[in-house]
Amino acid sequence: MAVTFDLPEAGEDLVGRSFRYTTHYEETFSDIARIYDIGYRQMVAANPEVDPWLPGEGSEIVIPQQYILPPGPREGIVINLAELRLYYYPKDKPVVITYPIGIGREGWSTPTGKTSVIGKKKDPSWTVPESILKEHEEQGDPLPDVVPPGPDNPLGSHAIYLGMSGYLLHGTNKPYGVGMRVSHGCIRLYPENISNFFKEVDTGIPVRIIDKPYKAGWLDGELYVQVHPPLAEYVEERGHNQTDLVNAVISKLIEDKRRPDWKQLQNYADQKTGLPMPLYLLQGDEVADNH
């Protein structure tokens, strides 16, 4: 259970493809998301006019399975918090493996930064941090100091420990939280995904955690942008302006004399579907007309 794509050629940035799916009776977005290795929030963004809990029999929805690869080196593990997705670049294969993730909720944000895998454990025990013990105590739901392996352990069946103290990648006993902001800062994968990912990764693998709601990239000579709904912390720090989106686009144009259709770009920024969308590039005379 993983979505694996061949790495694109040099200068290209997109992998996968989105497609249409016709829903069946009583299916929810969470059910469909798990089948296609997508997160709940990702499904909602791509299908804003469909009821995620009761799409109904015969509704046509988008399965958003096309991605612009995150900026920066294509090596090790790259986690983009804004899209609730992990990208893994195996050292010995020209592919990228990608998984949906659950991350820290507001007030328990998953940090950004560079680290590495420092350990792995099957059937881990969970030593509950003091802050979480206190939170549960206040809610009248006390926890033991250590939760043993088993169905009540929120770490699930496998844990991958990071160099960031207290943070790890792990499974979950609540798989519908994947693709949402539900954890105390750790990064959750579907149970079937963590067991495979656990076998793939070794200690020492570099990990880069970023928060990039805006990405741009090339596919077959056409420039695409991918806009995800920014996390609350991102908006709090930077506001609602699209400076980072503009910078992502400009960084891909480099010496290209064409310029983006800013109205179209603003439209994509407003929609925030999380789907890679082609951006029309204006020639010199069109730029003049556009102003």
FITORSE-641207 format. One line per field, with one value per residue (C-alpha): residue number from 0; residue in one letter; x, y, z. Coordinates in pm, 1 decimal. Layout:
BEGIN
kevo = (NUM | ...) $
vovo = (a | ...) $
u = (X | ...) $
v = (Y | ...) $
w = (Z | ...) $
//
This chain:
BEGIN
kevo = (0 | 1 | 2 | 3 | 4 | 5 | 6 | 7 | 8 | 9 | 10 | 11 | 12 | 13 | 14 | 15 | 16 | 17 | 18 | 19 | 20 | 21 | 22 | 23 | 24 | 25 | 26 | 27 | 28 | 29 | 30 | 31 | 32 | 33 | 34 | 35 | 36 | 37 | 38 | 39 | 40 | 41 | 42 | 43 | 44 | 45 | 46 | 47 | 48 | 49 | 50 | 51 | 52 | 53 | 54 | 55 | 56 | 57 | 58 | 59 | 60 | 61 | 62 | 63 | 64 | 65 | 66 | 67 | 68 | 69 | 70 | 71 | 72 | 73 | 74 | 75 | 76 | 77 | 78 | 79 | 80 | 81 | 82 | 83 | 84 | 85 | 86 | 87 | 88 | 89 | 90 | 91 | 92 | 93 | 94 | 95 | 96 | 97 | 98 | 99 | 100 | 101 | 102 | 103 | 104 | 105 | 106 | 107 | 108 | 109 | 110 | 111 | 112 | 113 | 114 | 115 | 116 | 117 | 118 | 119 | 120 | 121 | 122 | 123 | 124 | 125 | 126 | 127 | 128 | 129 | 130 | 131 | 132 | 133 | 134 | 135 | 136 | 137 | 138 | 139 | 140 | 141 | 142 | 143 | 144 | 145 | 146 | 147 | 148 | 149 | 150 | 151 | 152 | 153 | 154 | 155 | 156 | 157 | 158 | 159 | 160 | 161 | 162 | 163 | 164 | 165 | 166 | 167 | 168 | 169 | 170 | 171 | 172 | 173 | 174 | 175 | 176 | 177 | 178 | 179 | 180 | 181 | 182 | 183 | 184 | 185 | 186 | 187 | 188 | 189 | 190 | 191 | 192 | 193 | 194 | 195 | 196 | 197 | 198 | 199 | 200 | 201 | 202 | 203 | 204 | 205 | 206 | 207 | 208 | 209 | 210 | 211 | 212 | 213 | 214 | 215 | 216 | 217 | 218 | 219 | 220 | 221 | 222 | 223 | 224 | 225 | 226 | 227 | 228 | 229 | 230 | 231 | 232 | 233 | 234 | 235 | 236 | 237 | 238 | 239 | 240 | 241 | 242 | 243 | 244 | 245 | 246 | 247 | 248 | 249 | 250 | 251 | 252 | 253 | 254 | 255 | 256 | 257 | 258 | 259 | 260 | 261 | 262 | 263 | 264 | 265 | 266 | 267 | 268 | 269 | 270 | 271 | 272 | 273 | 274 | 275 | 276 | 277 | 278 | 279 | 280 | 281 | 282 | 283 | 284 | 285 | 286 | 287 | 288 | 289 | 290) $
vovo = (m | a | v | t | f | d | l | p | e | a | g | e | d | l | v | g | r | s | f | r | y | t | t | h | y | e | e | t | f | s | d | i | a | r | i | y | d | i | g | y | r | q | m | v | a | a | n | p | e | v | d | p | w | l | p | g | e | g | s | e | i | v | i | p | q | q | y | i | l | p | p | g | p | r | e | g | i | v | i | n | l | a | e | l | r | l | y | y | y | p | k | d | k | p | v | v | i | t | y | p | i | g | i | g | r | e | g | w | s | t | p | t | g | k | t | s | v | i | g | k | k | k | d | p | s | w | t | v | p | e | s | i | l | k | e | h | e | e | q | g | d | p | l | p | d | v | v | p | p | g | p | d | n | p | l | g | s | h | a | i | y | l | g | m | s | g | y | l | l | h | g | t | n | k | p | y | g | v | g | m | r | v | s | h | g | c | i | r | l | y | p | e | n | i | s | n | f | f | k | e | v | d | t | g | i | p | v | r | i | i | d | k | p | y | k | a | g | w | l | d | g | e | l | y | v | q | v | h | p | p | l | a | e | y | v | e | e | r | g | h | n | q | t | d | l | v | n | a | v | i | s | k | l | i | e | d | k | r | r | p | d | w | k | q | l | q | n | y | a | d | q | k | t | g | l | p | m | p | l | y | l | l | q | g | d | e | v | a | d | n | h) $
u = (0.0 | 193.7 | 184.5 | 513.7 | 605.2 | 908.7 | 1108.2 | 1050.8 | 1325.9 | 1561.0 | 1372.9 | 1034.8 | 848.7 | 513.4 | 426.7 | 103.5 | -235.0 | -573.3 | -881.7 | -1258.0 | -1431.0 | -1801.1 | -1904.7 | -2104.2 | -2377.3 | -2260.3 | -1897.0 | -1735.0 | -1431.9 | -1236.2 | -1316.4 | -1217.0 | -907.2 | -764.3 | -806.9 | -607.6 | -349.6 | -494.2 | -575.0 | -920.8 | -837.4 | -687.0 | -1011.9 | -1223.1 | -1008.8 | -1030.3 | -1409.4 | -1540.8 | -1902.8 | -1949.2 | -2060.8 | -1755.5 | -1957.7 | -2242.8 | -2142.1 | -2424.3 | -2464.4 | -2326.2 | -2152.5 | -1855.5 | -1554.7 | -1188.0 | -921.9 | -632.5 | -334.5 | -107.7 | 164.1 | 425.9 | 732.8 | 836.4 | 1112.0 | 1464.3 | 1677.4 | 1502.9 | 1663.9 | 1567.6 | 1234.3 | 1060.7 | 747.6 | 530.3 | 301.8 | 79.7 | -28.8 | -17.5 | 202.7 | 536.2 | 770.7 | 1042.1 | 1326.4 | 1499.5 | 1874.2 | 1891.5 | 1585.8 | 1486.0 | 1137.6 | 946.2 | 713.1 | 447.3 | 211.5 | -63.1 | 2.8 | -167.5 | 15.7 | -1.3 | -318.2 | -318.7 | -137.7 | 68.1 | 224.6 | 463.4 | 791.1 | 974.3 | 1346.7 | 1613.6 | 1678.0 | 1731.2 | 1601.2 | 1776.4 | 1591.8 | 1304.1 | 1089.8 | 821.8 | 539.1 | 659.8 | 551.3 | 447.1 | 604.8 | 346.2 | 493.5 | 412.4 | 213.9 | -15.1 | -58.6 | -170.4 | -409.1 | -579.7 | -596.7 | -775.1 | -1020.3 | -1104.2 | -940.2 | -617.6 | -343.8 | -78.7 | 279.5 | 359.0 | 109.0 | 214.2 | 194.3 | -154.8 | -480.4 | -493.1 | -147.6 | -174.7 | 168.3 | 23.8 | 243.6 | 563.7 | 756.9 | 1036.6 | 1224.6 | 1359.0 | 1651.8 | 1402.3 | 1351.5 | 1004.1 | 895.3 | 848.5 | 672.5 | 435.5 | 122.5 | -207.8 | -500.3 | -725.3 | -656.6 | -924.8 | -706.0 | -458.3 | -490.6 | -600.8 | -450.0 | -516.8 | -188.9 | 19.7 | 289.1 | 398.4 | 339.9 | 90.5 | 61.9 | -206.1 | -133.9 | -73.0 | 164.2 | 380.4 | 453.4 | 588.3 | 764.9 | 929.6 | 1099.5 | 1209.7 | 1391.2 | 1717.7 | 1872.0 | 2068.8 | 1828.2 | 1792.8 | 1451.7 | 1340.9 | 1012.2 | 874.2 | 552.1 | 488.6 | 123.7 | 234.4 | 432.5 | 516.5 | 668.6 | 710.8 | 547.1 | 602.3 | 692.9 | 391.4 | 410.6 | 177.1 | 90.8 | -46.5 | -219.6 | -308.8 | -507.8 | -236.9 | -215.8 | -337.9 | 18.1 | 133.1 | -145.4 | -75.9 | 289.8 | 257.9 | -100.1 | -322.1 | -96.2 | 30.4 | 394.0 | 519.2 | 302.5 | 442.6 | 796.8 | 738.1 | 627.9 | 907.4 | 1170.2 | 1061.7 | 1068.0 | 1433.5 | 1538.2 | 1206.6 | 1093.6 | 723.7 | 526.6 | 238.9 | -124.8 | -165.6 | -546.8 | -544.8 | -289.6 | -507.8 | -803.4 | -606.9 | -498.5 | -862.2 | -978.7 | -706.7 | -805.0 | -464.4 | -474.9 | -184.8 | -327.2 | -168.3 | -67.9 | -88.8 | 231.2 | 203.0 | 438.1 | 584.1 | 301.5 | 37.3 | 195.8 | 154.7 | -210.1 | -276.5 | -180.6) $
v = (0.0 | 297.5 | 528.6 | 498.8 | 713.3 | 716.4 | 1032.7 | 1283.9 | 1382.6 | 1666.8 | 1996.8 | 1829.6 | 1842.4 | 1661.0 | 1299.4 | 1101.2 | 1196.6 | 1289.4 | 1107.5 | 1082.0 | 832.7 | 750.1 | 696.2 | 404.4 | 405.9 | 495.2 | 557.8 | 852.8 | 1056.8 | 885.5 | 542.0 | 647.3 | 835.8 | 528.9 | 314.9 | 561.3 | 670.8 | 1018.2 | 1218.8 | 1337.7 | 1708.0 | 1655.5 | 1496.4 | 1780.4 | 2050.6 | 1880.2 | 1831.9 | 2140.6 | 2104.0 | 1741.3 | 1632.4 | 1439.2 | 1222.9 | 1144.5 | 1198.2 | 962.2 | 697.8 | 793.1 | 1122.6 | 1196.2 | 1315.6 | 1390.1 | 1157.2 | 1405.3 | 1183.8 | 1423.3 | 1614.2 | 1878.9 | 1748.4 | 1968.8 | 2224.9 | 2137.9 | 1824.6 | 1503.0 | 1285.0 | 1105.3 | 1192.9 | 1521.8 | 1605.8 | 1895.4 | 1987.7 | 2212.6 | 1924.2 | 1663.3 | 1443.1 | 1264.3 | 1204.0 | 940.0 | 915.1 | 573.7 | 594.1 | 292.1 | 353.1 | 648.0 | 668.4 | 869.7 | 699.1 | 919.3 | 876.7 | 1088.9 | 1182.0 | 1320.4 | 1600.2 | 1803.6 | 1995.0 | 2366.9 | 2424.6 | 2108.2 | 2201.4 | 1965.3 | 2160.9 | 2231.7 | 2179.1 | 1927.0 | 1607.6 | 1236.5 | 892.2 | 783.2 | 458.8 | 222.8 | -4.0 | -262.7 | -285.7 | 19.3 | 121.5 | 483.5 | 676.6 | 949.7 | 1302.3 | 1499.7 | 1758.1 | 1493.3 | 1321.5 | 1656.0 | 1724.8 | 1386.2 | 1425.3 | 1759.7 | 1599.6 | 1321.7 | 1062.5 | 971.5 | 776.0 | 543.7 | 669.7 | 404.5 | 259.6 | -94.0 | -229.3 | -322.7 | -183.5 | 103.8 | 233.0 | 547.6 | 472.8 | 170.9 | -118.2 | 62.8 | 373.8 | 559.1 | 796.7 | 1132.3 | 1339.0 | 1606.9 | 1515.8 | 1377.4 | 1357.9 | 1043.9 | 886.7 | 612.2 | 414.7 | 478.6 | 303.9 | 575.2 | 560.0 | 811.6 | 1079.3 | 1045.8 | 1351.9 | 1566.4 | 1772.6 | 1546.8 | 1450.5 | 1608.4 | 1688.2 | 1346.6 | 1230.6 | 948.5 | 710.6 | 457.5 | 122.7 | -53.8 | 222.9 | 243.0 | -131.4 | -98.6 | 231.2 | 84.3 | -177.1 | 84.8 | 330.6 | 293.1 | 496.5 | 794.1 | 883.5 | 1263.9 | 1412.6 | 1760.1 | 1896.4 | 2199.1 | 2400.0 | 2494.1 | 2548.9 | 2689.8 | 2487.6 | 2542.3 | 2307.0 | 2210.7 | 1933.0 | 1895.8 | 2262.5 | 2388.4 | 2557.5 | 2428.9 | 2560.9 | 2365.0 | 2562.4 | 2396.0 | 2564.3 | 2712.5 | 2592.8 | 2836.2 | 2894.3 | 2985.1 | 3243.7 | 3380.7 | 3431.8 | 3554.8 | 3677.2 | 3604.8 | 3753.4 | 3536.3 | 3650.1 | 3293.0 | 3174.8 | 3447.2 | 3360.7 | 2989.5 | 3076.0 | 3327.9 | 3079.6 | 2837.1 | 3093.8 | 3199.2 | 3335.3 | 3259.6 | 3588.6 | 3503.6 | 3622.4 | 3458.8 | 3546.2 | 3704.4 | 3697.8 | 3325.0 | 3275.4 | 3474.0 | 3255.6 | 2941.2 | 3103.5 | 3170.1 | 2817.9 | 2626.7 | 2289.9 | 2128.4 | 2016.5 | 2104.7 | 2357.5 | 2483.1 | 2848.7 | 3046.1 | 3236.9 | 3565.0 | 3669.6 | 4022.4 | 4185.5 | 4001.9 | 4131.5 | 4486.7 | 4420.1 | 4256.0 | 4576.6) $
w = (0.0 | -126.3 | -423.4 | -610.8 | -911.1 | -1137.4 | -1081.4 | -1362.3 | -1603.5 | -1511.5 | -1524.1 | -1471.9 | -1138.8 | -1159.9 | -1084.5 | -1096.3 | -1234.5 | -1096.4 | -1216.7 | -1173.7 | -949.0 | -914.9 | -554.1 | -419.3 | -157.4 | 196.9 | 93.5 | 270.2 | 167.4 | 445.2 | 297.7 | -53.9 | 63.0 | 232.9 | -78.6 | -290.4 | -27.9 | 4.2 | 316.1 | 417.4 | 398.9 | 52.8 | -69.7 | 71.4 | -93.4 | -433.3 | -407.7 | -225.9 | -340.0 | -232.2 | 116.0 | 245.2 | 484.8 | 248.5 | -115.1 | -213.9 | -479.1 | -819.8 | -731.9 | -954.9 | -757.7 | -822.9 | -686.4 | -644.0 | -712.3 | -901.3 | -718.4 | -778.1 | -597.3 | -303.3 | -360.7 | -253.0 | -283.2 | -385.0 | -123.9 | 192.3 | 349.8 | 275.7 | 475.2 | 362.0 | 649.8 | 437.6 | 215.6 | 494.4 | 279.2 | 302.0 | 7.4 | 27.3 | -223.7 | -194.6 | -249.4 | -478.0 | -703.7 | -928.2 | -775.3 | -519.3 | -272.1 | -118.0 | 176.8 | 334.8 | 696.3 | 1004.0 | 1186.1 | 1506.8 | 1574.8 | 1655.4 | 1981.5 | 1925.1 | 1590.8 | 1415.6 | 1381.2 | 1057.2 | 1010.8 | 914.9 | 1108.9 | 1043.2 | 1134.6 | 1456.3 | 1534.3 | 1460.6 | 1674.6 | 1600.7 | 1856.2 | 2048.4 | 2395.5 | 2437.0 | 2721.0 | 2763.9 | 2783.8 | 3099.1 | 2903.9 | 2753.9 | 3092.7 | 3232.7 | 2943.2 | 2981.6 | 3359.1 | 3317.2 | 3073.5 | 3317.2 | 3094.0 | 3278.3 | 3101.3 | 3245.9 | 3235.4 | 2974.1 | 2723.9 | 2622.4 | 2266.1 | 2153.7 | 2015.7 | 2268.6 | 2178.5 | 1958.9 | 1807.0 | 1628.8 | 1525.3 | 1420.4 | 1520.8 | 1340.2 | 1571.3 | 1455.6 | 1577.2 | 1686.2 | 2049.9 | 2116.3 | 1751.3 | 1546.3 | 1250.9 | 1355.3 | 1279.8 | 1451.6 | 1614.1 | 1465.7 | 1089.6 | 996.1 | 1153.8 | 866.2 | 643.7 | 938.1 | 1219.6 | 1515.6 | 1686.8 | 1962.6 | 1706.2 | 1581.1 | 1225.4 | 1167.2 | 872.8 | 784.1 | 957.2 | 625.8 | 515.5 | 826.3 | 815.9 | 459.9 | 519.7 | 830.5 | 610.1 | 355.7 | 579.8 | 766.4 | 1045.1 | 923.0 | 640.8 | 621.3 | 699.1 | 592.3 | 730.4 | 545.6 | 537.9 | 176.3 | 77.9 | -260.1 | -512.6 | -878.8 | -1133.1 | -1496.2 | -1694.6 | -2069.3 | -2113.4 | -1918.5 | -1578.2 | -1306.9 | -961.4 | -667.0 | -390.6 | -60.4 | 216.7 | 443.7 | 803.5 | 1070.6 | 1197.2 | 845.6 | 811.4 | 1158.9 | 1071.9 | 713.2 | 674.7 | 375.0 | 106.8 | -176.3 | -172.8 | -129.7 | -419.7 | -645.5 | -535.3 | -607.1 | -961.4 | -1026.2 | -902.0 | -1174.2 | -1454.2 | -1396.2 | -1739.7 | -1912.7 | -2068.0 | -2027.4 | -1728.6 | -1540.1 | -1591.4 | -1248.1 | -1259.8 | -1322.2 | -1045.1 | -803.0 | -898.4 | -810.3 | -483.1 | -395.4 | -481.6 | -288.6 | -438.9 | -385.9 | -751.1 | -985.6 | -1230.9 | -1556.4 | -1544.0 | -1865.6 | -1940.2 | -2125.4 | -2403.4 | -2408.8 | -2606.6 | -2402.0 | -2080.4 | -2208.3 | -2303.8 | -1967.5 | -1789.3) $
//
